[in-house]
Amino acid sequence: MSPRSNDPADVIIIGSGAGGGAAAYRLVLAGLRVLVLEKGAPLPHDGSTLDIQRVVAQGEFLSKEPWIDGKGNALCPEEHFNLGGKTKWYGAAVLRYSPREFESEAAYSARGWPIGHADLAPYYDEAERLLGVRTFDCEPDLQRILARLSAVNQAWQSSPLPMALSSGILGNRNEATHFDGFASAADLKGDADISFLRLVANRPNFTLRNNTEVVELLPASSGESRVGAVRLAGGEELQAPNILLAAGALHSPRLLSRYLAKSGRSAPLSDLGQVGRNLKKHVLTALIAVSPSRKSDLLRKTMITTHADYPHSSVQPLGFDGELIATLVPKLVPRIVARLFGRHAYGFFLQTEDGSHADNRVSEGPAATTNGAPARIMDYDVGRIPASVSEHRAFTRAFRRDLFRLGMLSFTQPTGLNGTAHAVGTLIAGKDARDAVVDADGAVFGIAGLYVVDGSILPRSSRVNPSLSIFAWGLRVADRLANRLRQK
């Protein structure tokens, strides 16, 4: 066994995405020694993260980790390993869950939170402030589409979309047309790195290590009931009395599963089988609507639209200009035709909350490669959540039907199993260890010193993007942890 360093930190945080970045910020300001371990490296600022060929066509910045699905088929989830995590690449739409989305809804297989909306509200406020959230004016093309949509069916209602974007992005066309799914080269998008970690980067009690992969959680010297260290890919062991998992919903549960399997623990974490289960990632469809008129909006992604008959669903425009939309056209179509198509098209992103199902899960299996590494398994089947599928199909049909009434033909492309931008729920939070993994303060049931601050904890995926709720949760868990440590 490698020798352990002597308490380099009060808290080790595994991952630098939304939850990890927010928790680190709050704990550093509270005076605790914080060490953030990030598997990836900082992204370049040379413009490559805005290049359509490198980002979209070649997938240069995506993880190449091999996975398999529940049937044993090869799979490569669209994950990002870099400083700031997925928040560098997200579409910057940051919305709060509604109070209703903190409650259980058995008919929809929706789990309730162990806290209420009011408990997270002050942290929503703080996250929005730090991210620089604002709304932008609805641009002419989208304004015409939404006004006509509401005119043909008043059940469609639209409102401004809160965005973590600098107002200066309007003066930079390349950035403005490449923020949705791209990483800003000019730091014009609020994210975990820019809005949280950089604010404490020069503090003496903060340390960040990039290119540092954690492969194992280790027990404290007092025994298996407390996690007290981590082992890195190179064998180095780092010790701290508090460990925060923030590696993401596909990765944090596998670290915890390894720890539990190696220690042989099945109690007091009595429902060990909950670890990795309840995977949610929204039921998602990209829709391209075409009309005779040319579209010239810049940001495009400025409004969110809902329908009164579909309470678990929402529509957001894609922040894609004609050039990007052309990349969605099948390769069999000549590129000159695809580009013409793109100039007359508007993109939309339809998402529906998916309920929790225990068989939708992330796990590890027997070694699948010659180096003995365990197989990474993502077993997710929308057929297990029929209420979600039924609403999404009806919602999509309604939107396409009413667009057609406006004279807009539409084409859809469902997001496949590899689409994991909104993956949540695999270390679900709850009030009872019998059906949850972490409690209302983010602490793992039955294992002292271990907390979860990423999207793994989300009991519901909601009808909106999860990022703001993950930022807010990270702030809240860190706030409560810091208060407890002060009292010791």
N, C-alpha and C positions, 0 to 999 in steps of 0.2 A: 504494500500500500504506500502511496506517495505521502510524504510528510505534509501536514497541513500548515498553512500560514496562520499566524496568530491574530485572529480577529481583525482583519483589515478593514472591517466595516461593522456598523450596527445592523445594517440591512443590506442584503444582496438582492438585486432585482434582475430577473432573467428575462430580457427582452426590453426594447426601447420604443415600442409602438404606443398606441393611445393610452392604455392603462399604465404601462411601465413608465412612460414619460411623465404622465400626470402625477403618479405616486412619487417618483423621484423628486420632482419639483417641490411638492409639499413637504416631504420628509427632510430634504436639504434645508429648506427655510425654517424647519422646526429645530435645526441644529444637530440632527443625527448624521453620522458618517454613512454615506450611501455609495455603494458600488453597483453600477449598471453593467451587465454583461450582455453584449450584443453579438449575435452570431455572424452578422454581415458587416459590411464596411460602409463608410459615408458614401453617398452618391456623388458623382462628378458634377461640376457646374459648367461644363464645356458645351452645353447645348444638346448633348447626346440623348438626354432623358426626354427631349421634346421631338426627337427624330422619329417619324412614323415608321420608317423601314426598320430601324433598330429596335424600337419599342414594340410595335404591333407585328410586323411581318416576321422578324427574326426572334422576337421574344427574348432579347439579349439580357434583360434585367430580371427575368423570372427565375424562380428556383427550378432546378432540373432534378429534384429528388424524385425517385421512382416510387409509386404507390400502386396498390391494387384495389379494385372495388370489391363489393361483397360477393361477387361471382368469380373472383380471381383474375379479372381482366386488368391489363396494364392501365395505369392512370398517372397523370402528372398534374396535380392541382396548381392553379395559378397563384402561387405564393411568392412573396418578396422577402428576401433576407437582406436588410440594409438598415443603417441608422435611421430611426423614425418609423421603421416597419411599413405597413400598408398605408399609413397616413400620408406618406410621401406621394402615393399613387392614387389615393382616393379622389372622388369627384368633388370634394369640398362641401357637399351638402350636409349640414349638421343640424339635425332636428331633434326636438325633445319627444320622448314618448308622452302620450296623453295619460291622464290619471286612469282611464279605463284600462290602459295597457299594462298597468301594474297589478291588475286583478286577475284571478283565475277565470277561465271560461271553459268549463268541462266539455260542452258540446263541440267546441272547436279544438279540443286537446291542447288548450293553452294553460300553462302553469302560471300561478301567481308569484309575485315577488315576496320576499320576506320583509320588505320595507314598502312604504307608500311613496307616491309621487312627491309629497311634501318633504320627505326625508332627503330626496335627491335634488330638490329644487334649488337650494343655495349653491350646490356644486354645479348644476347646470348654468347658473348665473356666472359663476367664476370661470368655468370652461369657455363660455361664449366670450367673455371679456378677454381672456388670454389668447384665444384664437382669432380675435378681431372680427367676429361675426357681423355681417351686414347683409342687407338685401340690395338688389339692383333693380332698376326700372325694367319692366317688361318691354322687350324690343318689338318693333313693328310687325314682323312676320308672325311671331308667336302670339302677339296681342290679337291679331286678326283671327288666327286659328282658334284661340280659346274663347273669344267673344262669340264667334259663330257656333262653336261647339255648345256653349251654354244656351245660345238662342234656339238650337234645335232640340235641346234636352236640358232643362233647368236643373236636373239632378247633378250635372257636372259643376263643380265649384272649384275655383282656383284662387290661390293666395301666394304672396311672395315667398320665395325659398331662401331660408337663412344659409348664407354661404361664408365659409372661412377663406375669403379672398381679399386681397388688398384692393382698395379702390384704384390703385395705380395700374392694375392689370388692364384696364380699358385703354390705356395708352401704349400697350405692348401687344400688337396683333398676334404675334407668334405664341405668346403665353396665353392670350385670351382664347385662342382657338385650340390650345393643347394643354388644358388643365385637367380635363376629365379623363382619368386613366394615365396621366403623364405626371412626371415629377418636375416641379418648377425649377428652372435654372437660375432665376432671379429672386428666389425666396418670396414669391408673391402669393403663396398659399400657406395658410395657417396649418401647422401639423405638430406632431409630438416633438420633433427636433427643434424647429424654429420657435414655437410658442411656449415650450416648457423647458426642455433640456438646456437650450442656449441661455436661458435666463439665470441658470445656476452654474453654468459651465466653469466659471472662474472661482467658484467658492472652494475654500480649502477642504471642506468636508464632502466634496463630490468627486468621484472618480468614474470615468467611463472607459471601458475596454471594448474596442471593436474587434471583429474577426475572432471572437471568443465563444466557442460553442460549449454549452453545458450538456453533458450526456447523462448525468446521474445526480440524484439527490441522495445525500448521505445523512445517517442519524447523528444526533449529538452524542457526546460521550456519556450522557445520562441514560441513553437507551433509545429503542425504536419509536417510542411515543413522542419523540421530538426530533424534527429535522434541524440539523445544525451546520451543514456544509454542502458544497457541491463539488462534483468532479468534472473537470474540463476534458475536451477531446484529447488533449496531449497528456493527460494523466495528472495534471496539477489539481490540488484540492484547496478550496478556499472556504474559510470558516466564518460564520456570522450567526448570531442568535435568532435572527429573523430573515426568512427567505420569502420573496414575493415572486410567484409565477406570473409572467406576463409575455409568454412566448406565443400566445395565440391559441385559438380553439382546436387546432389540429395538432398542436405540439405540447402544450402544457399537460393535457391528460395523459400523454404517453410517458412523460417524465414521472408523473405521480404513479402511474400503473407499474412502471419498472421498480419504483421504490417499494410499493406494496407487495409486488410479487417476490422481490428479493428478500424482504423481511418476513414474508409469510403471514403478514397481518391481514386478518379478516375482521377483527374487532379491536377497539370499539367502533371503528368505521364499519358499522354493521352491514351496510349495503354496499359492499365493495363494488358490486356490479354496476353501480351508478356512474362510476368513473368512466368517462369517454362516451357515455350515452347521451340521448336527447339532442343530438346534432341538429342544428337548424341553419339554413343558409338562404332563406327566402325562396319562393317560387318566382322565378324571374324570366322575363321575356323582353328582348329588344325588338322594337317596332320601327320600321321606316315608312313614312307616309310621303307620297309623291303627288305633286299637283303641277299644272301648267306653268305657274309663276315661279320665277327664280327666287331663291331664299338668300338673304344677305345679312341676317342677324349675326352678331359677333359672339357674345357669350352663350346665348341660347338657353342655358340652364339657369333660368331665373324664377320659375314658378313651379308650384306643386299642385296637382289636380286630383280631386277625389270624387267619388260618386256615392250618393246617399244609400244606394242599395247594396254597396259592397264595402262594409266597414273595416275590412282587414286589408284593403288594397289602395295603392296610390300610383300616380303617373308623374314622372319627372322627364323633362326634355334631356336628351343626351347633349353634352357640351361638344358636339362634333360638327365641324364645318363640312362643306361638300367634299373636300379631299378625303377626310376621314370616313365619311359615310360611304364613299366609293370603295373603301377597303372591305366593307361588309357585303358588297355585291359578289355573288359566286364567281370564281376564277374563270369559269367557262365563258363569261360575258367579256367581250373585248373591252380593254381598259378605256378606250375613248368613249364607249357607250356608258361604262360605269361612272366615269367622271361627269358626263352630261346628266346622268341619273342623280348623282350626288348634289349637283348644283340646284336641282329642283326638289330636293327632299329635306324633310325634317325628321330627326330621330327622337324616339321616346323610349323610356325605360319603365316597364310595368312591373311592379313587385307586389306580392301578396305574402302576408305572414304565414309561415308554416308552423303547424302545431308540433308539440314535443311527442316523440315516439321513442321508446327505449331501444328499439332495434336499429334506429338511425344512429350510427356510432363511429367513433374513431378508436382503433385498437392496434396492437402489434401481434404478429403471428410468428411462427417458426422462421428461422433464417431462410431468406429467399435469394441470397447472393453468396458467392464463394468466400467473401470476407467474413461471413457469419453474422452480418447485420440483420436485425429482425425486420420482417416485412411490415411495411406501413400500410394499414388497411383503413379505407373509408367506405363504410357500408351505409349508403343513403339511398332510399327508394321513396319517391313522392307518393307511390301507391299506398304507402302506410299512413298517409295523412289525407284521406279522401276529401275532408271538408275544405282543406286548403286548395287542393287541385280543382275541386268543383267551382269554388269562388273565382280562382284565377282564370279558368277557362271562360266563365261567364263574363267576368270583368273585361277580359281581352276581346271577346266577341262584341260586347257593348261599345267599347272604344273604337274598334274597327268599323262597326256599323255606322256609328255617328260621324266618323271621319269620312266615310263613303258618302254620307248625306251632304257633306261639305264639298264633294268632288275630289276627295283625296283617296287614292288607292294605297293600300298598306300591305306590307310584307313583314312577317314575324320570324324571329329566330329565338327559340328557348335557350336559356343558359344551361349548359351541360353540367355534368357532375364535377368537372374540373373547375367550374366557377365558384371560388371560395372566398370572394372578397367580403361577403357578409356572414362568414361562418361563425356561429356562436353556440353556446349552450352545453358544452361537453363536460363542464364541471359545475353543474347547475346549483344556483343558490336557493336555499329554502330554510324553513324553520326546524326541520327534523332530519337527523342523520339517516333515517330509514328511507327517505326518498330524495335526498339532496347530498351534495358534496361539501359545500361551504355554507357558513351561516350568514347572518345579516351584516356582519362586520368583515366578511371576506375570509375568515379563518376556516381552514379545512377541519371538518369534524374529526375529533379523535387524534389529531396530530398537532402538537404544539409547535409554534414558531413558523408555521407554513400558511401563507395567504395567497389568494388568487385575485389579480386585478385586471385581467384581460376579459375579452368577450366570452370566454368559456362559461362565465357565471350567469349569463343572461337567461332568465327563465322563459322570456318571450322574445321573439325577433321583431315583433310589431310590424306596422305597415310602412315604417320609414327606416332610413339608414341607421345602423347601430352605433356609429362612431362617437357621437356626442354623449350617449349614455355610458360608453366605456370610459371616456375621459372623465366624466363626472363620478363614476364609480371608483376609479383610481384615486381621485382627489379625496373622496369620502373615506375609503379604507385607510389611506395614508393619514388622514386627519385623526381618525379614531385610534389608529395604532400609535401615532406620536403622543396623543394625550395619555394613553395607557402607560407608555414607557416613561413619560414625565412623572407619573405618579408612583413609580417604583422606587 
